[in-house]
């Protein structure tokens, strides 16, 4: 065993490589060199390393602390938002993504007169309507029309043949298209006929088919027509009068089955005083009409929708912003039910300056007198009169009306309202404007108080004579107004125009005189718009000729034309001592009351608006007022102010020309009668204007209709009629 191990040991030794002394020496040398190259240990370097490690450790701790704080804040904030504020933000999310709808309409504000008598109100009415649903097909609408016709009664007497043919065509489209011949289809392909031509040809060939329609078919056709009338997305009124409880209940209970049909309580305007002042109160668009096309841009710019009901004329239009109601707002819930968000509210209430009892009396008197006048001699071309009664100290319109006589085919006469003519119909005023003409003379020193002028006929070369209604001799300014001298005004105009008059000689006048007259007239409101709070007002005609004779005509009210409302502003300026006031109809505006009172809080109160003052001394204004008093107390205006002789005014007659044969060319001369006045003469409380165009023809008896109207209305105002 021992020997064997020795042998192994020897074998191992033999297997090892012999040691190379050079290599061994070299290794030792390398080790020594390495040791020589190694730097000795530096204690300062060890300190620096420890400092860096400490800084890193501290920064790490700071980052960790900051991270913990940050995540803690985030966690707390998330807890606050998701747990503490969960309901609040869930509600906000719901509101941000919810769908809202508004009710179709809201009642408008009421309208009252100055004494708080209600003139316009709202009445709730049961309404059945249809609103086209998205994706509905024609055949479905036809089925619906038949279904509804079987359960509600609709007056289909006015259904047109065209509507019946449309109804049949929609039901039998393919069959109807076969009525077009091959030749006609060829022309269609060649673009000699278009789609409209094809439909027209088909409709021409459906006469026999619609003859077979029974009452059910006709009623269904009419309902189908109503369902598709107007804007496709608008609500279509199917029935809103005489809707029975059974009909209303049927539709209400079957909304899910009657796809697009529904019910609502709508409103309509009511008028407790009937037609009295109704034309100026204005009108509101209907449910089926919505906003008229001519007003669509204006209302859409204000945020309306095309199916909204809006004021479309006169006061309803003028004060739409006040009268418009606030629609109720609903939130659509996830189950498609509705939740009220905000209740609807009636619009604001208007209080007008009108006295409805005085207005009613005025319309009665006008209707009687214009009709009676038509039976008088010389009134062949007369058919209307206009009246304005106002407060000269404020500009408030107390009553205004126009009435016109019409004739039926059988010759019967009847009266219609023509009140809008007060602001839209210019007339030749005649001598009533001589108060303004006299002011021109005073202002430009053509005359002074008490100036005497000889009244004689004026003759300009190559023109007819111009005279007063009678020769008056030497007269002063008061007498000239009292008896309406034309010549007095002619000679003032010649002086203002710096003319040199000789009988039957040529006359040259400074053309600037026309502007002097127009400027002074404008200070009274003649020839310019008055500013009355209505959406339309005519300006009247202003002549362009500068011939001397036309200046003389201008001075007696025979040249330019003015509306009755302009004449009202004119007489008010004289009555109140020289201040031109804006006429108006709106006195106050109130919010709707919610506590049982008639009115809520005051929104608006009108104020007297001064538009200008006469540019003459007060003594001249007083002089004209004195002359106007003389007109009524002892002149041509006696009796025009009824029993109230302590009044002032001015009569006027003028030449007018009308077209009697409809060729748009005036061919007949007529006489227009006018009167302006106020009472009492000092501190007046009312003024009146009466205008009766074309009251007679020249050289005939003149009707006294203007005098009768004025007298009766002044008496009525003061409680004597």
Secondary structure, 3 states (H helix, E strand, C coil): CHHHHHHHHHHHHHHCCCCCHHHHHHHHHHHHHHHHHCCCCCHHHHHHHHHHHHHHHHHHHHHHHHHHHHHHHHHHHHHHHHHHCHHHHHHHHHHHHCEEEECCCCCCCCEECCCCCEEEEEEEEEEEEECCCCCCCHHHHHHHHHHHHCCCCCCCCCCCHHHHHHHHHHHCHHHHHCCCCHHHHHHHHCCCCCHHHHHHHHHHCCHHHHHCCCHHHHHHHHHHHHHCCCCCCCCEEEECCCCCHHHHHHHHHCCCCCCCEEEEEEEEEECCCCCCCHHHHCCECCCCCCCCHHHHHHHHHCCCCCCCCCECCHHHHHCHHHHCCECCEEEECCCCCEEEEECCECCCEEEECCCHHHHHHHHHHHHHHHHHHCCCCCCCCCCEEEEEEECCCCCEEEEEEEEEEEECCCCCEEEEECCCHHHHCCECCHHHHHHHHHHHHHHCCCCCCCCCEEECCECECCCCCECCCCCCEEECHHHHHHCCCHHHHHHHHHHHCCCCCCCCECCCCCCHHHHHHHHHHHHHCCCCCCCCCCCCCCCCCCCCCCCHHHHHHHHCCCCCCECHHHHHHHHHHHHCCCEEECCECEEEEECCCCCCCCCCCEEEECCCCEEEECCCCHHHHHHHHHHHHHHHHHCCCCCCCCCCCCEEEEEEEEEEEECCCCCCCCCEEEEEEEEEEEECCCCCCEEEEEEEEEEECCCCCCCCHHHHHHHHHHHHHCCCC
